[in-house]
Amino acid sequence: MKNILLICGSGASSGFMAASIRKAAKKRGETISVKAASESQLDERINEIDYLLIGPHLSYMLDDLTEQVKDKHVKAAVIPQNIYGSLNGEKALDLVLSLED
């Protein structure tokens, strides 16, 4: 089971993206959990996740967020704007899978 946290400013748009990723994963038979939250909720969820996906509008926070999760062995990535803006769950899932060891 891959546990993914998707963060954006308020958690609203990331909820739609998370649903799209869940749909893509189900179609492919991938076992994942995708939760959406605001950036301010990261601390309370950090121990539950394997992957951190960051909305493109928060890309400036990537270095700080990567530093914040590194001791937890969480892999972080920014979702490109073309994927996030179109709510492309398939491509976002590809991004997660590309982060695996």
N, C-alpha and C positions, 0 to 999 in steps of 0.2 A: 504494500500500500504506500503510495506516494502522497504525502500531505503537503498541499500547496496553499500558501497565503498570498492573495493578490491585494495589493494596497493601492489606493488612490487618495486624493485629498479628503473626500468625505465618505467614501465607501459606496456611493451610489452607482457610478458608472462601472466600477469594478464588479458589482453584483451581476450586471448583465454579461460582462466578459466571463466571469466565473461560471455562469450557467451555460454559456456557449462552450467552454472548455469541458465541462462535465458531459455535455451532449456528445462532443467529439470523442471523448474517452470511452463512453458507453458504446458508441458505434464501433470503436476499434477493439473493445474488450480489455481496455486498460483499467486497472484498479487504482483509482485516485480519489482523494478528497480535496475539493477546492473550496476555500472560504474566502470571502471578500471582507475587507475591513478598511478603516481609515488608517493612515500612517501612524496616528497617535496610539493605536491599539497593538502595535507590533510587540512592545515589551510584554504584554500579558499573554501573547500567543506564541512567542518565540520558541518555547520548549515543545510545542506541538507540531512543528513544521520541518519539512525537509527542503522545501523550495520557497523562495520569496520572489514573486513577480511584482514588478513596480510599473505603475502607469507611466506613460511617456512624459507626461507633464511634471513628473517628479524625478526625472532622469538626473537632475542636478544633485539629488540626494544619494545616488548610487554608491559613491565612495564611503560616505558615512554609514549607510545601511549595511554595506558589505562588511565594514569594520565591526558593526554592532552584532552581526550574526556569525562571524568567522569562528568563534570558539564553540559554537553550537553545530558546526559542520553543515550549515544551511547554505545552499547555493542560491545566489541572487542574480537576477537579470532584469533589464528594462524591456518591456514589451514595445516593439517598434510602433510608431504612430499609425502606419498603414494597417497593421494587424489590430491594434486597439480600436482605432476609429471605425473599422468595419466589423468589429466584434467577431473576428475570424478565429473561432475556437480550434479549428484544425491546425492552423499555423501557430497559435499560442501553445498548443499541446506539443507540436514539433519542437518548439523552443525549450519547453521543459525537458523533453526527452533528450535533447542535445546537451543538456547540462549534466546528465548522468555520467558516472565514471566509465 
